[in-house]
Amino acid sequence: MTGSDAPGIDTSRPHPARVYDWWLGGKDNYPVDEALARKILEVDPTVVRGARANRRFMHRAVRTAAEAGVRQFLDIGTGIPTEPNLHQVAQEVAPESKVVYADNDPIVLRHAQALLHSTPEGATNYVHADVRDPDTILRPAAETLDFSEPIALSLVALTHYLNDDAYGLLKRYVAELSPGSFVILSQVTPDLSPEAVEKAAEQFRRNGTPFFPRSLAEFSRFFDGLELLGPGVIPVSGWRPGPEDVAAQAEGIVPVYAGVARTV
């Protein structure tokens, strides 16, 4: 495991991964995280089903990549482990799959062992690093993954925490991927619930977390130069939905776009 000497956990301000954990019903969060999660839930009642929809999308997208023959996965912005984790989904399809997780939250590091229970045939590793510093992720990731072969790169529910530099940042990661790799993204949008999303974004910003909802056109820019898989960029619950997703759509909108693309 890389980065075993993590910095101390700052409980004076909320962290997005821990806020997300509270929405998912997890226990690895602090009062400051719960307070922000509740404030956002008050102004945007879609956030809990959005968090759940994002998890289900990740499962479906990873399964799609594995079924297409991808055997390597790089998951950035992993978050606190919530079963099934990405490697469990991938290795259920292909036990020989190799997975590298990356996150900058010390709590995720403390729970990294839960991310390292690989099948005997496969491998998992964890990198404690920030998405905004690609070299600190890509160098150690290359100790587990072979970048000359296809990799599925996952940044689920992460880009809305990144400013406009996110476009160049993603290109930096994609430039390292071989043809036939997958890019898996989801992103909060103001298009489907503008007033609630703006109020939620303001709560994040007041608590020291930059937040950048993006329109359909802005989110679609992340896929420039890539080959989008059907059904393209679409609200997250509608991306190749399973029965649970179809049922969840009846609960109301989820202001999140998702898409999966291949490198060419």
Secondary structure, DSSP 8 states (H G I E B T S, - for coil): -B--S------SS--HHHHHHHHTT-S---HHHHHHHHHHHHH-TTHHHHHHHHHHHHHHHHHHHHHTT--EEEEES--S--SS-HHHHHHHH-TT-EEEEEE--HHHHHTGGGG----SSSEEEEEE--TT-HHHHHHHHTTTS-TTS--EEEETT-GGGS-TTHHHHHHHHHTTS-TT-EEEEEEE-SSSSHHHHHHHHHHHHHTT-------HHHHHGGGTTSEE-TT-SEEGGGSS--HHHHHHHTT----EEEEEEE--
